[in-house]
Amino acid sequence: MPQLDTSTWLMMIMSMFLTLFIIFQLKISKHNFHYNPELTTTKTPKQNSPWETTWTKIYLPLSLPL
């Protein structure tokens, strides 16, 4: 059984990484990014619930005295 020749693997892997890097750089350079993005604040109206105005206490069955 012949041995596997791995002498070209390094060049193949390095060229693959270089090609992928170039492709990604070209893809990223095509995008238009905003230079100065502005923050927008969103205000949510506060809704008053009936249970917020009165004090309530919930008794659990395990917290009752024996």
All heavy atoms as an XYZ file, in Angstrom:
554
protein
N       0.855     -1.181      0.000
C       0.000      0.000      0.000
C       0.897      1.239      0.000
O       1.757      1.377      0.868
C      -0.867     -0.032      1.263
C      -1.923      1.002      1.260
S      -3.102      0.601      2.565
C      -3.609      2.225      2.961
N       0.683      2.155     -0.931
C       1.568      3.333     -1.014
C       1.269      4.339      0.094
O       0.146      4.415      0.596
C       1.255      3.908     -2.385
C      -0.090      3.420     -2.725
C      -0.256      2.099     -2.038
N       2.273      5.085      0.431
C       2.093      6.111      1.464
C       1.408      7.337      0.868
O       1.543      7.631     -0.313
C       3.445      6.509      2.029
C       4.018      5.476      2.958
C       5.281      5.998      3.602
O       5.952      6.850      3.024
N       5.586      5.484      4.772
N       0.718      8.047      1.749
C       0.013      9.246      1.322
C       1.002     10.406      1.292
O       1.688     10.686      2.275
C      -1.132      9.550      2.289
C      -2.016     10.735      1.955
C      -2.722     10.501      0.618
C      -3.048     10.939      3.046
N       1.052     11.087      0.167
C       1.968     12.217      0.013
C       1.310     13.464      0.595
O       0.331     13.972      0.061
C       2.298     12.412     -1.464
C       3.337     13.498     -1.666
O       4.049     13.808     -0.693
O       3.405     14.023     -2.783
N       1.857     13.959      1.703
C       1.285     15.137      2.363
C       2.141     16.376      2.184
O       1.936     17.373      2.868
C       1.133     14.859      3.864
O       2.415     14.553      4.388
C       0.159     13.727      4.109
N       3.078     16.349      1.273
C       3.985     17.487      1.121
C       3.285     18.706      0.537
O       3.730     19.833      0.754
C       5.169     17.097      0.242
O       4.704     16.734     -1.041
N       2.199     18.550     -0.185
C       1.523     19.699     -0.800
C       0.372     20.229      0.052
O      -0.261     21.211     -0.323
C       0.975     19.299     -2.186
O       0.075     18.219     -2.020
C       2.095     18.906     -3.112
N       0.091     19.570      1.160
C      -1.043     20.002      1.976
C      -0.851     21.391      2.563
O      -1.794     22.167      2.634
C      -1.283     19.000      3.105
C      -1.932     17.729      2.638
C      -2.091     17.305      1.364
C      -2.502     16.733      3.470
N      -2.720     16.094      1.342
C      -2.987     15.709      2.626
C      -2.639     16.574      4.835
C      -3.608     14.579      3.103
C      -3.250     15.435      5.309
C      -3.736     14.447      4.456
N       0.331     21.700      2.982
C       0.570     23.007      3.581
C       0.302     24.123      2.574
O      -0.373     25.113      2.892
C       2.004     23.093      4.112
C       2.357     24.424      4.778
C       1.510     24.641      6.016
C       3.823     24.465      5.084
N       0.812     23.990      1.391
C       0.572     25.007      0.363
C      -0.909     25.091      0.011
O      -1.449     26.179     -0.213
C       1.381     24.698     -0.895
C       2.835     25.052     -0.779
S       3.095     26.773     -0.330
C       2.429     27.582     -1.757
N      -1.571     23.965     -0.007
C      -2.995     23.951     -0.337
C      -3.809     24.660      0.743
O      -4.698     25.463      0.443
C      -3.452     22.493     -0.473
C      -4.706     22.334     -1.201
S      -4.432     22.830     -2.884
C      -5.912     22.255     -3.603
N      -3.509     24.384      1.991
C      -4.231     25.005      3.103
C      -3.944     26.499      3.158
O      -4.863     27.316      3.350
C      -3.870     24.301      4.425
C      -4.443     22.892      4.411
C      -4.383     25.083      5.622
C      -3.984     22.029      5.558
N      -2.706     26.879      2.970
C      -2.356     28.298      2.999
C      -3.012     29.057      1.846
O      -3.502     30.173      2.026
C      -0.837     28.475      2.953
C      -0.130     27.913      4.161
S      -0.678     28.659      5.683
C       0.268     30.152      5.593
N      -3.028     28.473      0.692
C      -3.670     29.152     -0.437
C      -5.182     29.236     -0.244
O      -5.818     30.211     -0.641
C      -3.334     28.443     -1.746
O      -3.860     27.149     -1.748
N      -5.760     28.237      0.407
C      -7.192     28.280      0.700
C      -7.510     29.420      1.665
O      -8.453     30.173      1.463
C      -7.642     26.950      1.292
C      -9.108     26.914      1.639
S      -9.535     25.557      2.703
C      -8.671     25.993      4.188
N      -6.699     29.564      2.712
C      -6.909     30.651      3.662
C      -6.741     32.012      3.001
O      -7.510     32.943      3.247
C      -5.962     30.536      4.861
C      -6.427     29.550      5.889
C      -5.556     28.604      6.387
C      -7.726     29.566      6.363
C      -5.972     27.699      7.334
C      -8.154     28.666      7.306
C      -7.272     27.719      7.799
N      -5.765     32.139      2.176
C      -5.549     33.407      1.472
C      -6.728     33.724      0.556
O      -7.216     34.862      0.516
C      -4.245     33.335      0.674
C      -3.884     34.589     -0.097
C      -3.604     35.723      0.847
C      -2.720     34.310     -1.010
N      -7.214     32.741     -0.152
C      -8.351     32.950     -1.045
C      -9.603     33.318     -0.267
O     -10.339     34.246     -0.648
C      -8.604     31.667     -1.871
O      -7.405     31.285     -2.521
C      -9.695     31.891     -2.881
N      -9.847     32.633      0.837
C     -11.010     32.967      1.654
C     -10.902     34.367      2.241
O     -11.891     35.104      2.294
C     -11.168     31.948      2.783
C     -11.760     30.606      2.375
C     -11.713     29.642      3.548
C     -13.170     30.760      1.874
N      -9.728     34.743      2.657
C      -9.526     36.082      3.193
C      -9.821     37.141      2.131
O     -10.510     38.125      2.393
C      -8.087     36.216      3.711
C      -7.770     37.572      4.239
C      -8.257     37.970      5.474
C      -6.994     38.435      3.495
C      -7.965     39.224      5.956
C      -6.696     39.688      3.974
C      -7.187     40.081      5.210
N      -9.335     36.926      0.937
C      -9.559     37.893     -0.145
C     -11.041     37.961     -0.500
O     -11.599     39.048     -0.698
C      -8.696     37.530     -1.375
C      -7.228     37.756     -1.059
C      -9.120     38.332     -2.593
C      -6.278     37.235     -2.113
N     -11.689     36.820     -0.556
C     -13.122     36.811     -0.889
C     -13.930     37.553      0.166
O     -14.808     38.369     -0.155
C     -13.616     35.361     -1.063
C     -13.052     34.784     -2.359
C     -15.138     35.300     -1.062
C     -13.328     33.316     -2.543
N     -13.629     37.311      1.439
C     -14.361     37.997      2.496
C     -14.078     39.489      2.494
O     -14.973     40.294      2.736
C     -14.046     37.396      3.868
C     -14.868     36.183      4.176
C     -14.292     34.934      4.200
C     -16.217     36.297      4.426
C     -15.044     33.818      4.475
C     -16.992     35.180      4.712
C     -16.402     33.937      4.733
N     -12.860     39.877      2.219
C     -12.552     41.294      2.146
C     -13.316     41.962      1.013
O     -13.809     43.080      1.155
C     -11.045     41.496      1.955
C     -10.212     41.138      3.160
C     -10.510     42.040      4.315
O     -10.679     43.234      4.158
N     -10.584     41.458      5.502
N     -13.418     41.309     -0.097
C     -14.163     41.871     -1.222
C     -15.652     41.954     -0.916
O     -16.317     42.935     -1.278
C     -13.935     41.030     -2.483
C     -12.552     41.162     -3.116
C     -12.417     40.157     -4.256
C     -12.321     42.568     -3.618
N     -16.181     40.960     -0.233
C     -17.599     40.994      0.105
C     -17.898     42.094      1.118
O     -18.910     42.784      1.016
C     -18.051     39.645      0.660
C     -18.190     38.577     -0.402
C     -18.577     37.260      0.193
C     -20.024     36.932      0.133
N     -20.765     37.235     -1.023
N     -17.023     42.265      2.086
C     -17.236     43.283      3.106
C     -17.086     44.683      2.512
O     -17.802     45.608      2.870
C     -16.269     43.059      4.288
C     -16.705     41.834      5.059
C     -16.206     44.274      5.200
C     -15.764     41.426      6.149
N     -16.185     44.838      1.570
C     -15.959     46.161      1.000
C     -17.136     46.627      0.147
O     -17.266     47.818     -0.130
C     -14.684     46.162      0.161
O     -14.856     45.366     -0.992
N     -18.013     45.741     -0.260
C     -19.170     46.119     -1.075
C     -20.302     46.706     -0.233
O     -21.216     47.323     -0.776
C     -19.716     44.897     -1.827
C     -18.711     44.225     -2.701
C     -18.748     44.771     -4.085
C     -17.840     43.875     -4.913
N     -17.315     44.480     -6.066
N     -20.258     46.513      1.079
C     -21.333     46.995      1.938
C     -21.204     48.488      2.182
O     -20.112     49.035      2.284
C     -21.315     46.273      3.289
C     -21.802     44.867      3.204
N     -23.129     44.545      3.110
C     -21.126     43.691      3.194
C     -23.261     43.240      3.046
N     -22.053     42.697      3.096
N     -22.354     49.135      2.310
C     -22.391     50.553      2.659
C     -22.753     50.664      4.133
O     -23.868     50.324      4.532
C     -23.428     51.294      1.811
C     -23.008     51.358      0.370
O     -21.825     51.435      0.063
N     -23.972     51.300     -0.533
N     -21.826     51.150      4.929
C     -22.063     51.314      6.349
C     -22.389     52.770      6.647
O     -21.883     53.684      5.998
C     -20.831     50.886      7.162
C     -20.534     49.421      7.061
C     -19.482     48.955      6.287
C     -21.309     48.498      7.731
C     -19.204     47.614      6.188
C     -21.055     47.150      7.641
C     -20.004     46.709      6.873
N     -23.221     52.982      7.646
C     -23.533     54.340      8.059
C     -22.333     54.913      8.808
O     -21.768     54.274      9.678
C     -24.762     54.354      8.964
C     -25.995     53.886      8.255
N     -26.606     54.626      7.284
C     -26.704     52.741      8.367
C     -27.657     53.959      6.833
N     -27.736     52.809      7.474
N     -21.999     56.137      8.482
C     -20.834     56.734      9.127
C     -21.139     57.180     10.547
O     -20.345     57.019     11.441
C     -20.323     57.916      8.306
C     -19.704     57.473      7.005
C     -20.304     57.752      5.783
C     -18.520     56.753      6.994
C     -19.737     57.330      4.590
C     -17.949     56.324      5.806
C     -18.567     56.616      4.607
O     -18.006     56.194      3.439
N     -22.298     57.785     10.736
C     -22.631     58.296     12.057
C     -24.047     57.847     12.415
O     -25.007     58.582     12.209
C     -22.538     59.822     12.064
C     -22.615     60.363     13.464
O     -22.603     59.603     14.420
N     -22.694     61.672     13.582
N     -24.186     56.670     12.958
C     -25.536     56.224     13.300
C     -26.080     56.988     14.501
O     -25.362     57.286     15.448
C     -25.344     54.743     13.632
C     -23.927     54.615     14.019
C     -23.173     55.667     13.265
N     -27.346     57.333     14.439
C     -27.970     58.067     15.530
C     -28.868     57.125     16.334
O     -29.585     56.305     15.762
C     -28.800     59.216     14.978
C     -27.959     60.254     14.285
C     -28.804     61.376     13.742
O     -30.038     61.349     13.966
O     -28.245     62.249     13.100
N     -28.811     57.297     17.626
C     -29.638     56.475     18.494
C     -31.051     57.044     18.550
O     -31.244     58.259     18.648
C     -29.052     56.442     19.907
C     -27.717     55.720     20.057
C     -27.210     55.877     21.486
C     -27.864     54.260     19.729
N     -32.007     56.180     18.482
C     -33.397     56.598     18.623
C     -33.930     56.030     19.925
O     -33.775     54.845     20.215
C     -34.256     56.083     17.454
O     -34.151     54.665     17.415
C     -33.777     56.657     16.135
N     -34.549     56.891     20.691
C     -35.096     56.444     21.970
C     -36.571     56.127     21.773
O     -37.314     56.898     21.171
C     -34.936     57.522     23.042
O     -35.586     58.690     22.575
C     -33.458     57.815     23.293
N     -36.961     55.023     22.291
C     -38.366     54.622     22.212
C     -38.954     54.720     23.605
O     -38.416     54.170     24.570
C     -38.497     53.186     21.684
O     -37.766     52.307     22.523
C     -37.952     53.090     20.270
N     -40.073     55.418     23.706
C     -40.738     55.570     24.991
C     -41.979     54.696     25.010
O     -42.832     54.780     24.132
C     -41.129     57.025     25.213
C     -39.934     57.927     25.377
C     -40.359     59.338     25.669
C     -39.131     60.203     25.835
N     -39.489     61.591     26.122
N     -42.044     53.850     26.014
C     -43.215     52.999     26.149
C     -44.139     53.618     27.195
O     -43.693     54.009     28.283
C     -42.820     51.578     26.583
O     -42.097     51.645     27.811
C     -41.935     50.934     25.521
N     -45.405     53.728     26.879
C     -46.326     54.308     27.869
C     -46.523     53.359     29.043
O     -46.643     52.156     28.879
C     -47.628     54.485     27.076
C     -47.522     53.517     25.954
C     -46.057     53.377     25.649
N     -46.539     53.949     30.237
C     -46.707     53.126     31.431
C     -48.190     52.896     31.665
O     -48.978     53.826     31.698
C     -46.099     53.829     32.645
C     -46.126     52.994     33.885
C     -45.358     53.657     34.983
C     -45.295     52.810     36.225
N     -46.370     51.911     36.471
N     -48.540     51.643     31.817
C     -49.930     51.290     32.039
C     -50.122     50.975     33.517
O     -49.438     50.127     34.072
C     -50.317     50.082     31.185
C     -50.220     50.355     29.703
C     -50.538     49.119     28.887
O     -50.716     48.035     29.427
N     -50.609     49.286     27.582
N     -51.067     51.655     34.110
C     -51.351     51.416     35.528
C     -52.265     50.207     35.654
O     -53.330     50.143     35.035
C     -52.016     52.637     36.151
C     -51.024     53.771     36.248
O     -49.841     53.525     36.376
N     -51.512     55.000     36.168
N     -51.847     49.288     36.472
C     -52.659     48.102     36.730
C     -53.372     48.265     38.060
O     -52.890     48.966     38.955
C     -51.767     46.860     36.772
O     -51.078     46.725     35.558
N     -54.514     47.625     38.222
C     -55.243     47.794     39.492
C     -54.469     47.299     40.706
O     -54.624     47.821     41.802
C     -56.515     46.974     39.299
C     -56.543     46.544     37.889
C     -55.221     46.813     37.277
N     -53.631     46.287     40.509
C     -52.913     45.754     41.668
C     -51.695     46.589     42.049
O     -51.077     46.355     43.050
C     -52.493     44.305     41.414
C     -51.698     44.115     40.153
C     -50.382     44.314     39.991
C     -52.213     43.715     38.887
N     -50.022     44.073     38.689
C     -51.128     43.690     37.985
C     -53.479     43.380     38.410
C     -51.279     43.340     36.646
C     -53.627     43.025     37.090
C     -52.526     43.011     36.218
N     -51.362     47.573     41.236
C     -50.228     48.433     41.593
C     -50.631     49.503     42.602
O     -49.792     50.038     43.309
C     -49.644     49.084     40.339
C     -48.908     48.114     39.448
C     -48.336     48.780     38.208
O     -48.614     49.969     37.996
O     -47.625     48.095     37.474
N     -51.899     49.845     42.637
C     -52.321     50.924     43.537
C     -52.617     50.428     44.948
O     -52.571     51.205     45.889
C     -53.577     51.604     42.965
O     -54.601     50.619     42.793
C     -53.270     52.251     41.620
N     -52.965     49.186     45.106
C     -53.287     48.675     46.436
C     -52.246     47.642     46.867
O     -51.631     46.979     46.034
C     -54.675     48.012     46.442
O     -54.671     46.954     45.502
C     -55.746     49.012     46.079
N     -52.098     47.523     48.178
C     -51.126     46.589     48.718
C     -51.795     45.237     48.880
O     -52.889     45.137     49.450
C     -50.617     47.082     50.068
C     -49.616     46.178     50.678
C     -48.305     46.123     50.410
C     -49.875     45.179     51.681
N     -47.701     45.162     51.166
C     -48.636     44.558     51.957
C     -51.005     44.756     52.357
C     -48.511     43.540     52.887
C     -50.887     43.740     53.288
C     -49.640     43.142     53.541
N     -51.183     44.226     48.339
C     -51.730     42.876     48.478
C     -50.645     41.955     49.001
O     -49.455     42.163     48.741
C     -52.245     42.327     47.133
O     -51.172     42.323     46.216
C     -53.395     43.141     46.603
N     -51.070     40.952     49.736
C     -50.130     39.968     50.235
C     -50.684     38.587     49.914
O     -51.854     38.320     50.170
C     -49.930     40.112     51.735
C     -48.832     39.236     52.257
C     -48.541     39.545     53.708
C     -47.385     38.708     54.182
N     -47.065     38.979     55.572
N     -49.847     37.757     49.339
C     -50.285     36.427     48.966
C     -49.770     35.440     50.005
O     -48.577     35.419     50.307
C     -49.743     36.057     47.558
C     -50.281     37.025     46.520
C     -50.109     34.635     47.208
C     -49.653     36.873     45.175
N     -50.677     34.649     50.542
C     -50.298     33.637     51.524
C     -50.217     32.295     50.827
O     -51.181     31.826     50.232
C     -51.343     33.571     52.648
C     -51.309     34.757     53.537
C     -52.196     35.801     53.363
C     -50.377     34.839     54.559
C     -52.163     36.905     54.160
C     -50.336     35.935     55.381
C     -51.220     36.974     55.197
O     -51.184     38.047     55.991
N     -49.071     31.688     50.958
C     -48.905     30.356     50.407
C     -49.327     29.323     51.452
O     -49.200     29.565     52.662
C     -47.450     30.127     50.019
C     -46.915     31.039     48.913
C     -45.429     30.796     48.712
C     -47.660     30.759     47.623
N     -49.805     28.181     51.026
C     -50.227     27.172     52.019
C     -49.074     26.718     52.924
O     -49.291     26.426     54.089
C     -50.707     26.009     51.164
C     -51.003     26.574     49.826
C     -50.128     27.754     49.668
N     -47.855     26.703     52.407
C     -46.747     26.245     53.238
C     -46.273     27.301     54.234
O     -45.572     27.006     55.186
C     -45.580     25.828     52.345
C     -45.836     24.605     51.472
C     -44.625     24.365     50.566
C     -46.094     23.386     52.320
N     -46.663     28.567     54.026
C     -46.201     29.608     54.930
C     -47.186     29.871     56.079
O     -46.929     30.709     56.920
C     -45.969     30.906     54.150
O     -47.209     31.376     53.657
N     -48.326     29.200     56.085
C     -49.275     29.386     57.159
C     -48.763     28.723     58.441
O     -48.076     27.711     58.401
C     -50.633     28.767     56.779
C     -51.362     29.457     55.623
C     -52.604     28.665     55.249
C     -51.761     30.846     56.040
N     -49.080     29.307     59.593
C     -48.616     28.677     60.843
C     -49.336     27.364     61.100
O     -50.492     27.191     60.736
C     -48.979     29.717     61.907
C     -49.990     30.602     61.285
C     -49.795     30.534     59.801
N     -48.674     26.466     61.795
C     -49.259     25.150     62.098
C     -50.056     25.184     63.361
O     -49.846     25.804     64.293
C     -48.151     24.104     62.185
C     -47.425     23.861     60.872
C     -46.278     22.900     61.100
C     -48.368     23.260     59.843
